[in-house]
Amino acid sequence: MTKFFTAALLIIAVFFTGCGSQETTVQTDAGNTFEEVEKIVIGIDDDFAPISFHDERNKLVGFDIDLAKEAAKRMGVEIEFKTIEWDKKREAITSGSIDMIWDGLDITEERKEYMIFSKPYMVDRQILLVKKGNDQNIHSEGDLEGKIVGVQSGSTSDDYISGNEELKTALKDFKTYKHFSDVAEALKNGEIDVLVCDELIARYETNNNPGQFELLNVKIGSVAEMAVGFRKDNIELRDKVQTVFDGMIEDGTAKKISEQWFQADVIKQQ
C-alpha cells in the first residue's frame, strides 16, 4: 500500500516502460507538462476483500482500488486492473504484463529482489482466525503445535511459515490455498484448525461473518509495512505515483477513503 507528495508537481520529461503503453503529454495542476503513458496496468488479487474484490453486482471495489483510481485520476492516466495469481506475482511484474502491484502488498526481503516499492502507507501484522467459540487454547505462536494451519498461497503468512522450519514442522499439517476465500471456506468447513492472515483482512472477515469466525489476538511474525510495488526499472513511475499519493495524504483524501472502508484512518503518517 503508499504515499503522496505535494500538489505542485515539478517533473522532467520521462518515459515509462511496460505493457505497450502509448505516450502522451499531460498537463499537471501546477501547469507543468511531461511525457506520460496513457494507461497503467495494475496487478491485483480480485478475491481479497476489503482490499480488492467484486461486490454483489460483480463490480470491482475495495480500499486499494479506490486509492489507485484516485491516484490515476490525479496523474491524468487510464488504469487497467489485471487479475494475477498471487503466488505468481514475481512472474507477472518481471515479465512486463503489469506495471505495478497495488493490492495489500507487504514489503519483504524476498520481494525486494525483483521489485521496488513506494513509501509504506499502512502497517499490518499477521494474526489468527478460528471458528467462533473454538479458540483451541491458542495464546501464542507456540500453541500452533499440532494444529492444521491454512494460508493463502504466496501471502506474507505463507512466506513466514514456509520460511520458519521449526514452526512448520511443529504443525500437524500446513495447507495453502489459491484464494483467500478458499482458505476461509476451509476454516468454515473444518478442513483446517487455524487461518493465518493479515489483521485487516481478519477483522473484515469477523465483522462480516460474526457467527462463524473469531479473531485471536496472537501475533505471528513481525509487523509488516504495505506499499505499492513496481518493476525495478520503473523508477519514474514509482516516483510519480508517490508524488500524487503524498498529495492524497496531505489533503485528507486518503484518510477519507480509509474511513469509508475501515471506519478509521489506517494510513501510515510520515
Secondary structure, DSSP 4 states (H G I P E B T S, - for coil): ---B--S----------STT--EEEEE-TTS-EEEEESEEEEEE-SEETTTEEE-TT--EE-HHHHHHHHHHHHHT-EEEEEE--GGGHHHHHHHTS-SEE-SS-B--HHHHTTEEE----EEEEEEEEEETT--TT--SGGGGTT-EEEEETTSHHHHHHHT-HHHHHHSSEEEEESSHHHHHHHHHTTS-SEEEEEHHHHHHHHHH-TTTEEEEEEEEEEEEEE--EEETT-HHHHHHHHHHHHHHHHTTHHHHHHHHHHSS--PPP-
